[in-house]
Amino acid sequence: MHLAAHFPGVNNTTVWADPRSGSQIDFSSFEHLARTAERGKFDFFFLAEGLRLREHKGRIHDLDVVGRPESLTVLSALAGVTERLGLAATVSAVFNEPYELARRLATLDHLSEGRAAWNVVTSSDAFTGENFRRGGYLDRGNPHPAPGAGQPARTPYTHAAEFVAVARELWDSWTPDGIPRPFTHAGRHFDISGEFTVPRSPQGHPVVIQAGDSDEGREFAASAADVVFTRHGTLDAGRAFYADVKARLAAHGRQHDDLKIMPGVTVVLGDTDAEAQENAAVIRRRQVSPQSAILALEQVWGRDLSAYDPDGPLPDVDPDPGSGPAQGRVRIADPQAVAVRWRALSEAKGLSIRQTVIETTARQSFIGSPATVASELEAFVAAGAADGFILVPHLTPGGLDDFVDRVVPLLQEHGSFRSEYTGSTLRSHLGLAEPVWKG
């Protein structure tokens, strides 16, 4: 299987109250988690991105006050303190330009000797756009009309697909033997020409990662991505997603193993399965404070619910679909349907607001003794639900230590995970071929 580490950023995964919780921005925190991942022979280290501090009811969201450093800068520094670990940055295809970003990614690939990866995202909301004076164009819910008759509408995914294609044209504009050639691209979203300044990098192209569960997102992944970062709460959901995305590859001339599917997961360990369950319950209560439970509820209901008791029942009013107190957060696609599900669960189990949020917002997790977790991870891959996992620890920076010390050795003993790196590039870790030069 493949394993990666997600640095726990400004989100409610992190247990801030734990005395072992450290800085989210000091380089020592990034270095500790990256070195731990490399000690565990992980494929790559993954950083998220935040282009604007989120707000709730007009105030900065509490979880964002620690700041959000720029990913490629952090990874460039980590390239100097790691040797084999892949380095993956989340960077928007909306608020960057292909030439500039392709240059930064190719530079990281050179600095790291072939370990760079790019997680493509399509930040499109007007709130984030205000930081860039671009507004909310390419809104997911309101596609822009195509420039010509018969062409599909311009959406965030058509924009991202062309962005990735342009980046690859730029990376291919140098021959493998080091000769630069002029490039020209004239498309629906970009019209550029010139000469690229960075020679072809060790991997040919940095690895491309994509996250998205919509039909359009799945098609984009099948056509353009090397890795898919996804989330699924059950084995059956994981198998359905895996089968669907893998089946789309052939239409794009790709093979089954050309795309790796790696859901983001949490792991909670204990000396016994019972102890691990107790630890997981404590962690979830710490992750969902009374205040954050009301915040999560307000995201669904689109109303000010601060007068409600987190330990009381869910609101008896319906969600307001045209409103929402949060800015810079992913919108709930169908709040009415979510409210119906939450109410049914709450009534069936007698759950309070906080208990309902705890039960409905948990990530797909593996909980148990090291032996149990190792077996369940292996079973998930064997069942065709994933090619591996991106671990999201609940502590910074030491949240990966126990997994590397106690679970990885079992996976290695079983022969389901590498004992040593066999190559030097991220593509070699992932079993991906170097892209054929298309100059």
C-alpha positions in Angstrom: 0.0 0.0 0.0 1.0 3.7 -0.3 1.1 6.0 2.7 1.3 9.8 3.0 1.2 12.3 5.9 -1.1 15.3 6.0 0.2 18.1 8.2 -2.8 18.9 10.4 -3.5 22.5 9.6 -6.1 25.0 10.8 -9.1 22.7 11.1 -11.0 20.9 13.8 -9.0 17.7 13.4 -6.3 19.0 15.8 -6.8 18.6 19.5 -5.6 22.0 20.6 -6.1 21.4 24.3 -3.7 18.5 24.5 -0.5 19.5 26.2 1.5 17.8 23.5 -0.1 20.1 20.8 2.6 22.4 19.4 2.9 25.2 16.9 1.2 25.1 13.5 3.7 27.5 11.9 7.1 26.9 13.5 9.4 25.2 11.1 10.3 22.7 13.8 6.7 21.3 13.6 6.9 20.8 9.9 10.3 19.2 10.2 9.3 16.8 13.0 6.3 15.5 11.1 8.2 15.2 7.8 11.1 13.4 9.4 8.7 11.0 11.1 7.0 10.3 7.8 10.3 9.6 6.1 11.4 7.4 9.0 8.2 5.4 8.3 9.1 5.2 4.5 6.0 7.2 3.6 5.4 8.2 0.0 4.9 11.9 0.6 4.2 14.7 3.0 1.1 16.8 2.2 0.3 20.4 2.9 -3.1 22.1 2.5 -3.7 25.7 1.5 -5.7 28.6 2.9 -5.8 31.8 0.8 -7.9 33.7 3.2 -8.7 33.5 6.9 -12.2 32.1 7.3 -14.9 34.1 9.0 -18.0 33.3 11.0 -20.6 35.9 11.7 -18.2 38.6 10.5 -15.3 37.5 12.8 -12.2 35.6 12.1 -12.8 31.9 12.6 -11.0 30.8 15.8 -9.1 28.0 14.1 -7.4 30.4 11.7 -5.8 32.7 14.1 -2.5 30.7 14.1 -2.0 31.6 10.4 -1.6 29.8 7.1 1.9 29.7 5.7 2.6 29.3 2.0 3.0 25.6 1.1 5.8 25.7 -1.5 8.0 27.8 0.7 7.7 25.4 3.5 8.3 22.4 1.3 11.4 24.0 -0.3 12.8 24.2 3.3 11.8 20.6 4.0 13.7 19.5 0.9 16.9 20.4 2.7 16.1 18.2 5.8 14.7 15.1 4.0 16.1 12.8 1.4 13.4 10.5 -0.1 10.1 11.8 1.1 7.8 13.3 -1.5 6.7 16.9 -1.0 3.1 17.8 -2.0 1.7 21.3 -2.0 -1.9 22.4 -2.4 -2.0 25.3 -4.8 -5.0 26.9 -6.5 -5.4 26.8 -10.2 -7.6 29.9 -10.0 -5.5 32.4 -8.2 -2.2 31.6 -9.9 -0.9 31.7 -13.5 0.4 28.6 -15.3 3.8 29.9 -16.2 4.5 31.2 -12.7 3.3 28.1 -10.8 4.9 25.6 -13.3 8.2 27.4 -12.7 7.8 27.2 -8.9 6.9 23.5 -9.0 9.7 22.6 -11.4 12.1 24.5 -9.1 10.9 22.4 -6.1 11.4 19.2 -8.2 15.0 20.2 -8.9 15.7 21.3 -5.3 14.3 18.0 -4.0 15.8 15.8 -6.7 12.5 14.6 -8.0 10.1 14.7 -5.0 7.6 17.5 -5.9 3.9 17.1 -6.2 1.0 19.5 -6.8 -2.5 19.1 -5.3 -4.7 21.0 -7.8 -7.6 22.9 -6.2 -10.2 25.2 -7.7 -10.8 27.9 -5.2 -13.7 29.9 -6.8 -15.6 31.7 -4.1 -15.9 35.5 -4.2 -14.8 35.8 -0.5 -11.4 34.3 -1.3 -11.3 36.3 -4.6 -11.4 39.6 -2.8 -7.8 39.0 -1.7 -6.9 38.9 -5.4 -9.3 41.4 -6.8 -10.8 38.7 -9.0 -14.2 38.2 -7.3 -15.9 34.8 -7.6 -15.7 34.1 -11.3 -16.0 30.4 -12.4 -18.5 29.8 -9.6 -19.3 26.1 -9.3 -23.0 26.9 -9.1 -23.1 29.4 -11.9 -20.9 28.3 -14.8 -19.8 30.9 -17.3 -21.2 30.5 -20.8 -18.8 29.2 -23.4 -17.3 31.7 -25.8 -18.5 29.8 -28.9 -21.7 27.9 -29.8 -21.7 24.2 -29.0 -18.9 24.4 -26.5 -19.4 23.4 -22.9 -19.6 26.1 -20.2 -16.5 27.3 -18.5 -16.3 25.9 -15.0 -13.6 25.6 -12.3 -12.8 22.1 -13.6 -12.4 23.1 -17.3 -10.2 25.9 -16.1 -8.1 23.6 -13.9 -7.9 20.9 -16.7 -6.5 23.5 -19.1 -4.2 24.9 -16.4 -2.7 21.5 -15.8 -2.3 20.9 -19.5 -0.5 24.2 -19.9 1.8 23.4 -17.0 2.7 20.1 -18.7 3.4 21.9 -22.0 5.8 24.2 -20.2 7.6 21.3 -18.4 7.9 19.6 -21.8 9.3 22.8 -23.5 12.8 21.7 -22.5 14.1 18.6 -24.2 15.3 15.7 -22.0 18.9 16.6 -23.0 18.5 20.2 -21.8 17.6 22.2 -24.9 14.9 24.9 -24.4 12.2 25.4 -27.0 9.7 28.2 -27.4 6.1 27.4 -26.3 2.8 28.6 -27.5 -0.6 27.9 -26.0 -3.9 29.4 -27.2 -6.9 28.0 -25.4 -10.2 29.0 -23.8 -8.7 30.1 -20.5 -5.1 30.8 -21.4 -3.3 32.4 -24.3 0.5 32.5 -23.6 3.8 32.1 -25.5 7.4 32.5 -24.8 10.2 30.5 -23.3 10.2 28.6 -20.0 13.2 29.2 -17.7 13.5 25.9 -15.9 15.1 22.8 -17.5 13.1 19.5 -17.4 13.0 18.4 -13.8 14.1 15.0 -12.5 10.5 13.5 -12.6 9.8 15.0 -16.0 6.6 16.4 -14.5 5.9 16.8 -10.8 3.2 14.4 -9.5 -0.3 15.8 -9.9 -2.9 15.2 -7.1 -6.6 16.0 -7.2 -9.4 16.1 -4.7 -13.0 16.1 -5.7 -16.0 13.7 -5.4 -18.4 15.2 -8.0 -18.9 13.6 -11.4 -16.9 16.4 -13.0 -14.1 16.0 -10.4 -13.9 12.3 -11.0 -13.6 12.8 -14.7 -10.9 15.4 -14.2 -9.0 13.0 -11.9 -9.3 10.1 -14.5 -8.0 12.4 -17.3 -5.2 14.4 -15.6 -4.3 13.3 -12.1 -1.7 10.8 -10.7 -3.2 10.6 -7.2 -6.7 11.2 -5.9 -7.2 12.5 -2.3 -10.7 11.6 -1.2 -12.8 10.8 1.9 -15.2 7.9 2.4 -16.9 6.9 5.6 -17.4 3.2 4.8 -15.8 0.3 3.0 -18.7 0.1 0.5 -18.5 3.8 -0.3 -14.7 3.5 -0.8 -15.1 0.5 -3.1 -17.8 2.3 -5.2 -15.7 5.4 -5.6 -12.6 3.3 -6.4 -14.4 1.2 -9.1 -16.0 4.3 -10.7 -12.9 6.4 -11.0 -10.7 3.5 -12.1 -13.3 2.5 -14.8 -13.0 6.0 -16.3 -9.2 5.7 -17.0 -9.5 3.7 -20.2 -11.4 6.4 -22.0 -8.4 8.6 -21.5 -5.9 6.0 -22.7 -4.7 5.2 -19.2 -4.1 2.0 -17.3 -5.5 0.9 -13.9 -2.3 1.7 -12.0 -1.7 5.1 -13.6 -3.9 6.7 -10.9 -3.6 6.0 -7.1 -6.6 6.6 -4.9 -5.7 7.5 -1.4 -8.5 8.6 1.1 -7.6 10.8 4.0 -8.1 9.0 7.3 -7.4 9.2 11.0 -6.0 6.5 13.2 -6.5 6.1 16.9 -4.3 3.5 18.7 -4.5 1.8 22.1 -2.8 -1.2 23.7 -6.2 -3.0 23.2 -9.1 -2.4 20.9 -11.2 -1.3 23.9 -8.6 1.2 25.0 -8.4 2.6 21.5 -12.2 3.1 21.4 -12.0 5.0 24.7 -9.2 7.1 23.3 -11.1 7.9 20.1 -14.2 9.0 22.1 -12.1 11.4 24.1 -10.4 12.8 21.0 -13.8 13.4 19.3 -15.2 15.3 22.3 -12.1 17.4 22.3 -12.3 18.0 18.5 -16.0 19.1 18.8 -16.2 21.6 21.6 -19.6 23.1 22.5 -18.8 26.2 20.5 -17.6 24.3 17.4 -20.8 22.1 17.6 -23.0 25.2 17.3 -20.7 26.5 14.5 -21.2 23.2 12.6 -24.9 23.4 13.1 -25.0 27.0 11.8 -23.2 25.9 8.6 -26.1 23.5 7.9 -29.0 25.6 9.1 -27.7 28.9 7.7 -29.0 30.7 10.8 -27.7 32.3 14.0 -28.1 29.4 16.6 -26.0 30.8 19.4 -29.0 30.8 21.7 -29.3 27.0 21.5 -27.7 24.7 24.1 -25.1 22.4 22.6 -26.2 19.7 25.0 -29.9 20.2 24.0 -31.9 18.9 21.1 -31.5 20.0 17.4 -33.5 23.2 16.3 -37.1 22.6 15.4 -36.8 25.3 12.6 -35.8 24.4 9.0 -32.5 25.5 7.4 -32.4 28.8 5.5 -31.0 27.7 2.1 -30.3 31.2 1.0 -28.2 32.2 4.0 -25.1 31.3 5.9 -23.0 32.9 8.6 -19.6 31.4 7.4 -17.3 32.8 4.8 -14.4 30.8 3.2 -15.8 27.4 4.1 -17.2 24.7 1.8 -21.0 25.2 1.4 -23.4 22.4 2.3 -24.8 21.2 -1.0 -28.3 20.2 0.3 -28.8 21.6 3.8 -32.4 20.4 4.0 -31.4 16.8 3.3 -28.6 17.0 5.9 -31.0 18.4 8.5 -33.4 15.6 7.8 -30.6 13.0 8.3 -29.3 14.7 11.5 -32.8 14.9 13.0 -33.5 11.2 12.3 -30.2 10.2 13.8 -30.7 12.5 16.8 -34.2 11.2 17.5 -33.3 7.5 17.0 -30.4 7.7 19.4 -31.5 10.5 21.7 -28.5 12.6 20.8 -27.9 16.3 21.7 -26.6 18.9 19.2 -23.0 18.2 20.2 -23.4 14.4 20.1 -25.0 14.6 16.7 -22.2 16.7 15.3 -19.6 14.3 16.8 -21.3 11.3 15.2 -22.0 12.9 11.8 -18.8 14.8 11.1 -16.2 12.1 12.0 -13.7 11.2 9.3 -13.5 7.6 8.1 -11.1 6.3 10.8 -9.2 3.2 11.9 -9.4 2.6 15.6 -7.8 -0.3 17.5 -4.6 -1.9 18.7 -1.7 -1.7 16.2 -2.4 -5.2 15.0 -6.1 -4.4 14.4 -5.4 -1.2 12.6 -2.7 -2.9 10.4 -5.1 -5.7 9.5 -7.9 -3.2 8.7 -5.7 -1.0 6.5 -4.6 -4.1 4.6 -8.2 -5.3 4.2 -9.4 -2.0 2.9 -6.7 -2.1 0.1 -7.3 -5.8 -0.6 -11.1 -5.1 -1.0 -10.4 -2.6 -3.8 -11.4 0.5 -1.8 -8.0 2.3 -1.9 -4.4 2.1 -3.1 -3.3 3.6 0.2 -4.0 6.3 2.7 -3.2 9.9 3.6 -3.0 10.0 7.4 -4.4 13.1 9.1 -3.1 13.1 12.7 -4.9 14.9 15.5 -1.7 16.3 17.1 1.0 18.6 15.8 3.7 17.8 15.5 3.9 14.3 17.1 0.6 12.8 16.0 2.3 10.4 13.5 4.9 9.0 16.0 2.9 6.1 17.4 1.7 5.0 13.9 5.2 4.9 12.6 6.6 3.1 15.6 3.8 0.6 16.2 1.8 0.0 13.0 4.3 0.5 10.1 6.6 -2.4 11.4 3.6 -4.7 11.3 2.7 -3.7 7.7 6.3 -4.3 6.8 6.4 -7.7 8.5 3.2 -8.6 6.5 4.9 -7.5 3.3 2.1 -5.0 2.6 4.4 -1.9 2.9 8.0 -1.2 1.9 10.8 -1.7 4.4 13.1 0.6 2.4 12.7 3.1 -0.4 13.7 1.5 -3.7 13.9 4.7 -5.7 14.7 8.3 -5.2 11.7 10.1 -6.8 8.1 10.4 -5.7 7.1 8.8 -9.0 9.2 5.7 -8.1 7.6 5.5 -4.6 4.1 5.6 -6.2 5.0 3.2 -9.0 4.3 5.8 -11.6 6.2 5.9 -14.9 8.0 9.1 -15.9 5.8 11.0 -18.4 6.7 10.6 -22.0 8.3 13.8 -23.4 5.9 15.5 -25.8 8.0 18.3 -27.0 
